[in-house]
Each structure stands twice: as C-alpha cells, then as structure tokens.
Amino acid sequence: MAYRESFYRFLMTQRDPDSTDEVAQFANDAQHDQTFPKQEQDYEKLSDYLELNAGYLPSMTIFDRAYEMYREKMSY
C-alpha cells in the first residue's frame, strides 16, 4: 500500500497568511490547533473533530472543499 500523507500535512501546504482564500485561512488557523488530529486521513473522523472543536472554522463547507482538494492530490 502506498504511503498517503495525513490531511493535516496536506492542509499545512495551503497556509498563506496574506491570502483571503477560505482554505488558506482554515490552514492558518489549524496550524495553531494543538489538538488537531495530525495523523488522520478519514473524512468522518476529521469532520467530527472539526464540528466539535474548531470554533475557528466558520463553515464546514470550507473543510469539505479542502478535503476534496486533498483527495484529488492523493489519487495518483
């Protein structure tokens, strides 16, 4: 089985403190989330965590968009 990077690791590649893009802002904020599940790849587990713990995420549609970008990058 090929190695697949975690969602968090992918998300960190989207950081940009000067960007107004919602995914970049999500990445910037997630970087400071000490309890973010950094090794997780599973959509449901990540979604559950974010719904309960990520007050910095204004809409789950931003996570959905970021996760779709992650899936596209991981399907090689």
N, C-alpha and C positions, 0 to 999 in steps of 0.2 A: 504494500500500500504506500502510495506516495505521501510524503510529508505535506501537510496543509497548515499554513500559518493560522494563528488564532485571529478571531475577529478584532480583538483589541490591537494586536500588532498591525493588522491592515489599517485600522482606524487611525493609528498614530501617523501613518503616511499621509493622511488627509489634513493634518494640522496646518493652519496658516493664521497667525494672529492678526494679519491685516485683511483677511477675507471676510466678506459679509455672507458667504455661502453657508447655508444651514448645516451641511455635513461638516464643513471645516470648523464651525463654531461648536458642534457636538464633540468633535475630536479634541478641540482645545479644552473644553470643559471636562471631558472624560479623562484627560491626562491627569487631572487633579483629584480624581475619584479614587481614594485609597482602597476601596473595597470592590472595585470593578473586577469581574471575573476574567482575569487577563489571559487565561489559557482556553477559555470556552470558544467553541465553534458552533454550537447548537442554537438555532434561531429561537426556539421556545424558551430555553433556559436564559438566554440573553434578554429576551423580551420580558420575561417575568421579573428578572432582576431590575431592569430599567423602569418598569412600571411601578415597582415598589420603592426604588432607591434613588432614582435620577431626577431630582427636582430641577436640575439644570437643563433637562430636555423638554422643551416646550410642547412637542408633539411627537407621538410615536411614528408618524409618517416619515419623520427625518431619519429615525432608526431604520425603518423599512427601506428607505432609499439607500442608506449606507450599506445595509445588509445585501441588497441587490447588487450594488457595486462590488462588494466582497465576493459574492457568489460568482459573478462574471469573471473576476480576476482569478478565482480558484478553479474554474473549469477550463483546464488546458488539455 
